[in-house]
Amino acid sequence: MNLVVVFGTTIAVVGLSIAAMLLVRRRAPEGSYFTDGDRASGVFGVLASGFAILLGFIVFLAFTSYDQSRQGAETEALTVAQQIETAQHFDAALATELTGELVCYARSVAGPEWDQLADGELQEGANPWGAELFDTMQTADPQSPVEQAAFGKWLDQTSDRESARQDRIHGAVGVIPTPLWVVLIVISVIIFVYVLFFADRGEGAVTQAMLMGSVVAVIVLLLQLIQFLDDPLQPGVGALRPVAMERTLEIIDQELAITGQDSPPPCDERGMRP
């Protein structure tokens, strides 16, 4: 979330709303356009309550999607690290090949795949290094009890990794459909127009500005919060980043250095084939 854009947009919309309120106030009768203020306030309370309930539900739904993407990214990174350990229980040649491909998978996720996801260009399908890992495991022929146990564990971890990847992807594409955005905007406009009917020439300009400004500011901020939660990869404060996978890559490098494995992975620093 870009805070400059958020506050700039809020200030601009609030300023225009206050200007509209003060303009209407010039010709408004004393006591507002409503002859029965209590009844008008009651109706406004119904509108505001209904809108607040709807907003609360949508914020919860959007945050659930945001959290699903975050947890998916963390689980995927953890599973990659675990698969690195599992791979070491196979024969040396297979272990080296699997380790290199897992490193490339992690680099690909933290690099080009994350960028494509943020730009909305990531297509459905497997990570290319995920397919490489599958092909490599097709050549595995576990013989010892340790290798057979590692093979079964590998398959379970692969399923966990793919499931976590789907959570990361689907949680980041948003869950709020366009019709719901239309409804939110229409209700916001209705509330704005309704507040204009509270314009009262007998009240001070500051009081009238506060009446309109506070209502519009809350609505605009909440709508921008929902938009951020529905698109959690947009640049700015609170955006999801591949921190977990980057941390996993650092841990993998340390572990491989300790074990003396210095075979270079078959990819560059961004997980692309050279």
Secondary structure, 3 states (H helix, E strand, C coil): CCHHHHHHHHHHHHHHHHHHHHHHHCCCCCCCCCCCHHHHHHHHHHHHHHHHHHHHHHHHHHHHHHHHHHHHHHHHHHHHHHHHHHHCCCCHHHHHHHHHHHHHHHHHHHHHHHHHHHCCCCCCCCCHHHHHHHHHHHCCCCCCHHHHHHHHHHHHHHHHHHHHHHHHHHHHCCCCCHHHHHHHHHHHHHHHHHHHCCCCCCCCHHHHHHHHHHHHHHHHHHHHHHHHHHCCCCCCCCCCCCHHHHHHHHHHHHHHHHHCCCCCCCCCCCCCCC
